[in-house]
């Protein structure tokens, strides 16, 4: 069911659907286990996409076009 080509939003919707089905409690045990495994797989893929996005956002480009890593512990804003 999960596919790396799906967008983040599509995968999140799939995960939400799985959670809703499992919370309903009307799923046979074998199907519930399969859905749970699929949910874990989707969760890991979504986490990886979020981590990748965080790395992209955490980069700053200075006025000379040089890429600098954002240091979350640095309270100073980037120089303009």
N, C-alpha and C positions, 0 to 999 in steps of 0.2 A: 504494500500500500504506500509506504513512504518512498519518496523519490527525490534525490538531491536536486533535480531540475525544478521541482516545485518551489514557489516563492516562500519566503518566511511566513507570510500571511496565510497561504494555503496550508502549509504544514501546521501552523498554529491552530487553524480551524479544524484540521483532522484530529489533532490532539484533544481539542475541546470536545469534539464529537465522541471520541473514545471515552473520555472522562464522564461525559453525560450518560453514555450507555452503561458504563460500569457502575456509576452511582445509582442508576435506576434499579439495579439488582435483578433484573429479569433476563439475564444472559446466562446460558448454560456454562458450566464450569470450564469446559475445554475452550469454548469461544472466549470466555472471560480471560483465560490465560493467554490466548493468542492476542487478544486486544491489548492486554497489559504489556506484553512483550513489544508490540508495535508502538504503544505509547512511550515506552522507555526509549526505544530507538529514535522516535520522533523527538523526544525531549533532548536527547544527546545531540542530534543534528541541529536543533534549534539553539541549544547552548553554544555549539561551535560557531554557528552563524553570528550569534550575539558577540562572542569573543572576538571574531574576525572584524566585525563592525566597530567594536570598541577600540581595537588596535588602529584602525583607520582614523577614527575620530580623535584619538589621543595624539595625533601628529600635528604639529604646527609648522607653518611655512613662514619663514622670516621675510623681511622686505627684500633680501637678496635672492630669494627663491630657494633657500636651503631648508631642508626638512629637519625639524627638531622634535624630539620626543617630549610630550607633555609630562612634566613631573607633578603628580597629584599632591605631593608634599610641599611643593613650591607655592607659596601664597601670593607671589608676585604675578601680576598679569603680564602677558607678552608685550614686549616693547613695540611701539608703532613707528 
